[in-house]
Amino acid sequence: MEAPDDSTDTMCDAGPGVRDAVYIRDVRLVARDGCFELSASVDGDMLRFRFPRDASLEARAEAFVGPALFEAMVRNVPLVIDDRAPLSRALHTRLNDIQRMFATWNGELAVVPIEARQFDEPPGTDEVLAAFSGGVDSTYTYAAHRDQVTQLLLIEGFAAGRGGARDWEGNVAARTRFARAEGRQLIAVGSNIRGWLAKRELSLLLTHGAIMCSIAATLYPSRFLVPASFTADELAPWGSHPLVDPLWSTPATEVIHHGLTEARVEKTRVLCADQRLLDQLQVCWFAGSMNCGECGKCMRTALTLHLLGARSANLKPYTHRSQLALLQPTDLAHVHLLIEIARLATEVRRHDIADTLRAYVRRFRVLQASGDLLRELAGARALRLWHRARPHAWHKARGLLRPRTDL
Amino acid sequence: MNPAADASSSVVIEHVDLRHSKDGRTLSALVDGEHVWFRFPADLQIEPRADVFLPAALFEAMIRDAPIVVRGEAGISARLAAALASLQAIFHCWNTDLKVVPLEAMTVTATRNLPGAICCFSGGVDSTYSFARHRDQISHLLVVQGFDNWKSERDWKQSAAERGRLAEAQGVRLIAVESNVRAFIEQRRIYWGLVLGSVLGGIGAALAPARFFIPASWTWRDLHPYGSHPLTDPLWSTEATEVVHDGADTSRSRKIAFIADQPSLLDQLQVCWNSTAHNCGKCPKCIRTSAVLHMLGRTSANLPPGNFPNDLRRLAVDGTATLPYVEDLISYATACGAEDMKRKLISIRRRYRVRSAFDEFAKALLGDSARRIKQRVMRREWQTYRAALHSSRTGIA
């Protein structure tokens, strides 16, 4: 499949009143370059999703609602959908609840009206669709529902990676091999969504769950499985969330946020029962089609496999303690993962590894606490000066998980 | 009885019995060898099912890693029984000391006893807001003995009487449920904050209305492991009853502002930490309520108005569970343009953050051994619990 252009095309005529509402217009489904392209003008820019030719879909607006919703919420303007592209009545009702959740997380996001022609959708297909990047979470969710899942969903712009179109092609090829071996259908959705979001400075961390679920709604499966990234004890505002994802359910499709109660190490342990699952693992921070073996995410997966006595053909194995240095945590989420791995190391009597990881966690906590202490002692004015001196991307982002005043 | 005496055996619910008397309908059972009972108003339809005893048995069983067995003909709602594994998985995720255990019970389809909706109602901000918001659906308010200030029989009677007066004035019916379940939980040294949502869910299953509202204490933004939670409460739904964790989309200050527009509800607010029968006006919970009313320029007949911003010093920010309330007050003061209140609140927050950062720094520097020594020297009540919201085995390996 040809990789789509990663840019967004600005429409010359965005239409009247464009500042007063976010419009989804000109929803089209055309066969192009061996795939079905579902496109629309969303807030004046073309947004495209390219589905494989064997995917069953119609020219409807659902796929565009996810991203458009956030632009409308940031601007506090209505979301208006072209009459020719109807929206599921059930989803229309739920969109209010979905917005309330995001607005509770971040009071800078407003709950806005959605104007659309509604219809009662027919029953869903018999398909069970699972979001699938090849990572530990999605492979675990697939493994847990292997007897039910018929389709795997991969979306361009979601996986980490710096390789652009080539990386996406490699990712699709790898996931296709796995899907074929498993007798499942891979639905690889090419998209320019990343560019669309970047132009609007909307965070993917905020929007990714909604984008996934709205694409799934376009495909009408009976169930859509969204793999959990975090466990129930560490819930925080995040684009894909156990309380938000199921709100995208419709009479046709039940959306399930899965894997919420299993820690990453436990998920990996389950995968170790099947070498085929291990050999396709794609976990890298820097690539979507191969694992670099040198980033923190590759290393913590390789170390977990090492401690469990397993290997992945797609991941350089852990060989020496010097590699542990890659695991020095940079945020609290990493600390949780390190603690899990340290417990596993103790369980398998690798106290040397457990001690090293424990030392990393402790050092991180000392540094973080001292930073917090300094920041609090210095006060808000010093913090503002610091942010001005060292600006981050989120300083100018318009849609964030929490209000700017929290950051 | 000694809970640890027969640690390996099942936790059994048996002799489920429903008796009618002039005092009410008493549903009782032997739970792990102890008599647990719930007394409902005499005119309510109650089925002799075992659902209501599940919370008492569940946590004991999870602590002991022992199956739950329901003996006799009293069944469990099939939907609830099916959800029990998911419910336990969440509690296990929060606290790995709690194990996921099997349930052996006859399952039945729960039938609806009340066509309307019940709202759990303490008279506090969260429950008053839920009642006000869903006033068109709610037919009954529920108060349960054993929640706030649970040892005082006098407070319970007075509180139930006051909630009853409000219910009558609002044209809804009050259901006052008496029970010894709190005593059972406390005797087993299980933290009530872990169990309370399940106890309410079990009572909801017994009363079997169409909808059962459990008012949220925290917003979606401030979620943390707690016995009443948007992930766990709905799992107590049955074929007859949908359990709704309600109000997590609205901050406490916005809830108070909503209530303030309805004088009859505002004047019955009961928020105090020190009493369930009146508001002391001095505890942090009274203060954070009266602070919002002060910013709104309103008063409640049931709450001393306070002297602001000075009284804000009484706000005790002692952890991540109470910090969101101060954050909320700061947001509200900002929105209201109450600069003096905002300044004081920011200063309180800063003091907490400095203290907390210093504690964290000391803890990180000194490590687990210092924490263990401190716990041994300064033993706190939560350390005596057999199960709380988090594992008692902290540290990293």
Interface residues (C-beta under 8 A of the other chain):
Chain A: R100 M101 A103 T104 W105 G107 T231 A232 D233 L235 A236 P237 P242 L243 L260 T261 E262 A263 L338 I339 A342 R343 A345 T346 A354 L357 R358 V361 R362 R365 V366 Q368 A369 S370 D372 L373 R375 E376 L377 G379 R402
Chain B: S86 A89 I90 H92 C93 W94 T219 W220 R221 L223 H224 P225 P230 L231 A248 D249 T250 S251 S331 R350 R353 V354 S356 A357 F358 E360 F361 K363 A364 L365 G367 H390 I396 A397
